[in-house]
Amino acid sequence: MVVPLVLAACSKPQPAPARPVTTTTGTQQQTSTVAKPPASPVPAADGKCPYLENGFVAQANGQRVSKVKISTDKPHPACFFYRADGKIQLTAQVFVGEPAAAKALVDQAAPVATSDPAKLSTGWTGGSLSSKTGAVFAVAKEGTAVVISTNQEQTIKAKRVAEQAIAALNL
């Protein structure tokens, strides 16, 4: 510390380097043009899905439900339905929040560029996608999104489950 003081005393004062300064006023607001989807749900506890019955899921997806786990998401937990070998066979996620976040969640699950358009008669729109590892049906309406993923290749199975969840929750 002594050396800088000595040098400072021997040289002409130099102006401090310019630093970018960000200021905001009450009328300025920074906004993001890209909405982020909510975090992916995580199974937190064993429990009953409040909007889908085990028997309906077993019939719609074609596999017996051995157990169900739910997430801590509010107001509607995500539901994870397991098959007999302990692997997840179907996941149901219901998001309620900002319309842009709901749309972002649907686009993350079934990207517009690579999925088939999905539409329900009650005004829900989104996408459906099938692969060798399973299918997804994801739709949004205003600030609500419903995303169903299944280990089955047929998107119709996921669509039926989405319709049931929407009806059960009166969405």
Residue, then its C-alpha position, 0 to 999 in steps of 0.5 A: m500500500v505504501v508504493p501506490l501512495v508514493l506513486a500517486a504523490c509523484s504523478k499528476p492526478q488521473p481521472a477515474p476510469a469511466r464505469p457504466v452506471t445504470t439508473t432507473t426512475g419510477t417510470q422506467q421498467q425493464t421487461s424481458t421479451v422472452a417468458k420463462p416457463p416454470a421449473s419442472p415439477v419434482p415428485a415430493a411425496d406419495g399421495k392421491c392426484p387431486y384431479l385424476e383417478n388412478g383407474f382413469v389413468a390406467q385405462a387411458n394409458g393402458q398400464r396398471v398404476s402401482k403408485v402415485k407421487i405428487s409435487t409441491d406445486k400450487p395451486h395444483p400439484a403435478c401428478f406422477f403415475y408409476r407402473a409396476d416396475g417403478k418407472i413413471q408411466l405418466t406425468a400430469q402438470v397443471f400450471v396457473g400463472e402469467p399467460a406468457a409463462a403458460k405459453a412458454l411451458v407448452d412450447q418447452a414441452a411440445p415446441v412449435a417448430t417440431s410438434d403437431p398443433a393441438k387444439l381442444s374445443t374449449g379454446w385450449t391450444g398447443g402442441s402434441l409430439s410423439s417419439k419412441t420413448g413416449a408422447v406429450f400433449a401440451v395446451a394452454k388457455e390464458g394463464t393456465a397450461v396443462v402438460i401430459s407426458t406418457n411413456q406410450e407413443q400415442t398422443i391420443k392417450a395424453k390428450r384424453v388425460a389432458e381433457q379429463a384434468i381440465a374437466a376435473l379442475n373446471l378449467 
